Amino acid sequence: MKKIEQSVELAFWNYSSEKELLKKLEKIGRTSYQSFGKITEESCFQFIKMIIDRKHFGIFEHEILSFDIVTNRGITHELVRHRMASFVQESTRYVGYNNKEFEYITDIVPDATSDAQSNDLVNGYMLQAYNIYCKLIELGVHRQLARDLLPHALKSSIFITANLREWLTVILPLRLDKSAHPTMRKLMKMILYEMNEIFPFLLGQFLRVYNIEL
């Protein structure tokens, strides 16, 4: 049994620079205005800022962003509620946890109570749940039924693809809100930092509009 941290990995991003992405979005956006003659080497920055200020977010549906995420089952149950996204998730029906190392996310113990006693309590519970799961399988219970005993803290891999509009105007504002689950907020911060590495100007414009701090 092993405790692990959440992780986020950007997948299949093929742009060599942010400007390359912005130029594509500018060309798409100028279709509305038929103002292609105004395109210059640097015009994409001001154009994208104008589009975001006017909340003309439709052009951002023409680009997708994919993340390979490791979190716990409870958090994935919230993530898959986003309708405008596609998901592929580790299946507890088909993965036999009695045949691989049993892992769970450390955030099961909140930072404010991560003392030795609470850690021992969590570790004891996780081990008991795992042992019962393994015992049921030994007794002939199919793992798709035994999996109902596995806790929400169980590690789960999930691959998420959504367009930029969904990420920047729905998923991040909702899941970074102070009312969101602390583990979810931590995960979204990791995604935010990944985005900031590849398109800091574009991200900054949305953070400004939605009053989100990096």
Buried (B, 14 or more C-beta within 10 A) or exposed (E): EEBEEBBBEBEEEEBEEBBEBBBBBBBBBBEEEEEEEEBEEEBBBEBBBEBBEEEEBEBBBBBBBBBBBBBBBBBBEBBEEBEEBEBEBBEBEEEBBBEEEBBBBBBBBEEEEEEEEBBEEBBEEBEEBBBEBBEBBEEEBEBEEBBEBBBBBBBBBBBBBBBBBBBBBBBBBBBBEEEBEEBBBBBBBBBBEBBBEBBEBBBBBBBEBEEBEE
